[in-house]
Amino acid sequence: MPHVRRVVPFVLATLALTGCFSSRGSTTAGTVPDLGACRMLSPDDVSRPSNDTETVSCHQPHTAQTFAVLTLPHQFDHASYDDPEVAAFAYRACGGRFGDFTGADESLAMRTILSWVWFRPGTAAWDSGARWYRCDVIGGGDQARSYVDLPTTTKGLLLGRPQDRWMVCAQGATVSGSVKVPCSDKHDWRAVTTIVLGDAGTSYPGDTSVQRRTRDFCSKSVGAWLDYPVDYDFGYSWFHRPEWEAGNRRSVCWARTDS
């Protein structure tokens, strides 16, 4: 299960679900973090299981904001530091709270440049019994080389019709392998809708079925979004069994457009 959640499907094939359980990490990150705190995090920071980067004023440039600080249930009191069940639990908890905090529904959460990451205590603190975990909104995803600055608060940022700078678009001839950018930048594709392929109890229907249903739905959905032009191009991002088992039941539809 993942340490960092890529809520925007930047690649056609899969999300990065392997996680990052490096033994590297702060040995002092035992103090319970402050809710709402802001930090300047980099992709390198996010790749690690714990983080004690100094906080900054949310009125200063920052790329991350803590939106939840929670405690693992007692069933994990004796869990190992890299227990995958710990990761799965924190992943689900942070994922649910991301939408509540930012105002994004499931579809919008897959079409924004924002994502989230969770951190656990450092190894020494964990061995001493610390069982908190922290959820941060970050200004980019798992393919980003750097993150964008966030506003003073990201609470409610995606309510209503979000600004283009928070939505995901793509530059390139095709969606797959293209450079993903905020829609406020020059672009060729925009992620416009999503398709629901099943509910929580639905078994994975197989790659062929997922791809076919996604293609057929996106063809119609993008046409409607573009107001039924005579000719139009569309793309789609669909995901495989690992993402399905992690809880993702959606594919994403892309329209070729520069606006």
N, C-alpha and C positions, 0 to 999 in steps of 0.2 A: 504494500500500500504506500501511497506517496507521502513524502514530507512536504513538498510544495504542490499545490493544486493548480493545474493549468485549466482555469475555467473557460478560457477562450481556445477553441480548437484550431490552433495555428498550423497543423499539418493534416493532410488528408487521411493518413493511415491511423495513427494512434496518439493518445496522450502519453506523457512520460510517467509511468506508474511504478517504476522500479524502486523509487524512494532513495533516500540518502542516509545511510546509517553509518557514517564515518565515525571512527573513534575520536576524531578531532572535535574539539568543542571546549567551551569555557568550563573550567573546573570551579569557577566562582559564581556561576549563574544559578544560584540557589534562592536569591531574594525574589519574592513574588512580584511580577511586573505591575506597573500602573496601567489601569484601564484608560484608553484614550491617548496614551503617550505616542509621540512621533519620533521617528528615527530616519537617518540617511542610510538605508540598506542598499547593498549592491547584490548582483547575482551570486557573487562568491559568498557573501553573508548568508544568503538564502539557501545555499547548497549544504549548509551545515545543520546538524540536528539541534544545536542550542545557540543562543545568541545573547550577548550582554553588551551590545553596542550602546554607547551613551545616548540618552534621549536628547532631543532638541526641542525648542519651542515650536509649536505647531504653526506659528506665524512666520517661522523661518523656513527655508527650503527643506523639504523632506520627501522621502519616497515611500514611507510606510507609516501606518497608524494602527495601533493595537485596538481591535474592536471586541475582543473577548479575552478574559483571563479566567480559566476554569480549573477544576480539580478532578483528577481521574477517580473513578469509583474504587471502593476498597478491593474489588477483585484484582486490581493491579498493584496492590501494596507490595507484592513480592515478585513482580514481573521483572524480567531482564530489561536492560536499557534499550535494546533494539528489538523488543518483542513486537512482531507484526500485528498482534491484536491491539496493542497500545496505539500503533499507527492508524489502524482501521477505525478505532473508536474516536480518536482526535480528528481524523479526516472527516468523518461524518458530522461530528459536532461543529467544527469550524465551518464546514460547507453550509450547514443549515443556517448558521448565524450570519454568514456573509450576505445572503439575500435580505435577511431581516434588517441588517445594519445599513446597507447601501440602498435598499429599496428595489433591488433587481428581482424580477421573477426568474424562473428557470431558463426561459428562452433568452432573456436579456443578459443573464449571467454568462451565457455562452457566446455573446456577441459584443462584449466589452473588452477593452484592453486591460482593465483591472483584473487582478487575481488575488489570491491569498496564500499565505504560508503559515505553518504552525511550528512552534518551537517547544521543546521540553527543557527541563533544567539541565545543567552541566552534569557530567558523570559523577563528580564527587558529591554534588548535592543530591543526585538521584540515589546514590548508594547510602546517603544519610537519611533517605526517606522522603525527599521532596517529590511531590506528585502533581504539581500544577502544570498547565500547558497554556500557551499564549497563541492567539490568532491575530495575524496582521494583514490588513489590506496592503497590497503593493502595487506600484504603478507600472506593471508589466508582467510578462509570463515567462515560461520556462525556456523560451528561445531568445529572450531579450539579452542584449549585451550590456544594457544599462536601463534604468527605470526613469520614468517621467516624474516630475515633481507633482505632488498632490496638493489639493487646496487645504485650507486651515482645518477642515474636517471633511471626512468622506461619508459621514452619516447622511443618508438620504440623497446622496449624489446622483443615483440612477433612478430616482423617482420621476414619473411623468415622461417627458421626452428628453433624454440626456443630450448634452452637447456633443457634437461630432468628435471632439478631441478625446472623448471617453469611449468611443465606439471603434470597432475594428474593421479595417479595410485592407486591401492587398494591392501590391504593385507587381505586375508581371503578366505574361501571356496566359497563364493558367493559375488557378487557385493553389493547386498542389505545388509546393516548392517556391512559392512567391514570397516576397518580403511583406510582412504584415506591419501596417502602420495605422496610426489614428486616422479616422476618416476626415479630420481637418487637414491632413496632408494630401498631396496629389496621389491619386489612386486609380486603379482599373476595376476593382471588385469591391463590393460591400456585402457583409454578412447581414441578411435582411430578415430571415425567418428561421425557425427550427421545426423539425418534425418529431413527434413523440412516437416511439416504436413499441412501447409496452409499458406496463406498470411494474411496481416493485416485485410482484410475484411472478412475472413472466420469465420463462426460460429463454436463454439466448437463441434466436431463431436461425443463426448461421450467417456467415459472411455474405453468401449469395443473396439471401433474402433481404438482409439489411441494406446492401448496396442497391438492389433493384427497387425496393420500396422508397428509399431515399431519393434516388434518381427520378422516379415517377412523380413523387410528391413535389420535389423541388422544381421540376419543369412547370407544373401548374402554379405553384405558389409564387415563383419569381415572375411568371407571366402576369399574374394578378397584381403583384406589387408594382410592376412597371406599367400597369393600366393596359394590358393586353396589346402590345405592339405586334406588328406583323412579323418582325424578326427580332430575336433577342438571344443573348448567350447567358447561360447559367452554369454555376458550379455547385459542388456539394462536398461536405466533409462528413464522413461516416466513420464509425469506430468499431472496434473488435471486442472479442469476449472479455479481455482483461478490464476494459473500460465499463462494459456491461456489468460485470461482477462487482465493480467498484461503485455502481449505482447510476451510471450514465445511461439514460434511455432515449437520448435525442441525437439527431443528426442536424447539420447546419446547412442552410441554403444560401448561396451567394449569387448576386446579380452583377453582371458586367455593366458598370456605370462609373462615370467620373464625378458623380454628385451624390 
